[in-house]
């Protein structure tokens, strides 16, 4: 599924969100792997020549790792917020499409 507001950003499937709520093993890694290509693209930065002209791009591994760490840390408050939704403070609606035949 694609996000209409950000066509290059993937939307995790409902089953993965439910696993996140349940704190299922390896869920954090599954969600991270879903967003890893997006994080990799976001961590690409321009390379400039001595004259100030852009002569290409490179992957900033430090930035990529920082983004991955921050992303995984953000899953904890997201899990808490989703649980609050499920406890009646708000209504959470997950639409699970039927399996493709």
C-alpha positions in Angstrom: 0.0 0.0 0.0 1.2 3.5 -0.8 0.8 6.7 1.2 -1.1 9.3 -0.9 0.5 12.2 0.9 4.0 10.8 0.3 4.0 8.4 -2.6 7.6 7.2 -1.9 6.8 6.4 1.7 5.5 2.9 2.3 2.5 2.2 4.6 2.9 -0.8 6.8 0.2 -3.5 6.5 -2.4 -3.8 9.2 -1.0 -7.1 10.3 2.3 -5.5 11.0 0.6 -2.7 13.0 -1.2 -5.3 15.1 2.0 -7.1 15.7 3.5 -3.8 16.9 0.6 -3.3 19.3 1.1 -6.9 20.6 4.9 -6.5 20.9 5.4 -9.5 18.7 9.0 -10.6 18.4 11.0 -9.2 15.4 8.2 -6.6 14.6 10.6 -3.7 15.0 13.0 -5.3 12.5 10.2 -6.0 10.1 9.0 -2.4 10.2 12.6 -1.1 9.9 13.2 -3.3 6.9 10.0 -1.8 5.3 11.4 1.7 5.7 15.1 1.0 5.2 15.1 1.9 1.5 13.4 5.2 2.3 16.0 5.9 5.1 18.8 5.0 2.7 17.6 7.5 0.1 17.1 10.2 2.8 20.7 9.7 3.9 22.2 10.4 0.5 24.0 13.8 0.4 25.7 15.8 -2.4 29.4 15.8 -2.8 31.0 19.1 -3.9 34.2 19.8 -5.8 36.7 22.4 -4.7 35.1 24.9 -7.0 31.7 24.5 -5.2 30.0 22.5 -8.0 28.1 19.4 -7.1 30.0 16.4 -8.6 27.8 13.6 -7.3 26.3 12.1 -4.2 27.3 9.6 -1.5 25.5 7.7 1.2 26.3 9.1 4.6 26.5 5.9 6.7 26.6 7.8 10.0 23.4 9.7 9.1 21.7 6.5 7.9 22.6 4.7 11.2 21.3 7.7 13.3 18.1 7.7 11.3 17.6 3.9 11.8 18.3 4.3 15.6 15.8 7.2 15.9 13.2 5.3 13.9 13.4 2.2 16.1 13.2 4.4 19.2 10.1 6.1 17.9 8.3 2.8 17.7 8.0 2.7 21.5 5.9 5.9 21.8 4.0 4.8 18.7 3.1 1.5 20.3 2.0 3.3 23.5 -0.2 5.7 21.5 -1.8 2.9 19.6 -2.6 1.1 22.8 -4.2 4.2 24.2 -6.4 4.3 21.1 -7.4 0.7 21.7 -8.2 1.4 25.4 -11.1 3.7 24.4 -9.5 7.1 24.3 -10.0 7.2 20.6 -11.2 4.9 17.9 -8.6 3.0 15.8 -9.8 1.6 12.5 -7.6 -0.8 10.6 -8.7 -1.9 7.2 -7.3 -5.3 6.2 -7.9 -6.1 2.5 -8.8 -9.6 1.6 -5.8 -11.8 0.5 -5.0 -11.6 -3.2 -6.0 -14.8 -5.0 
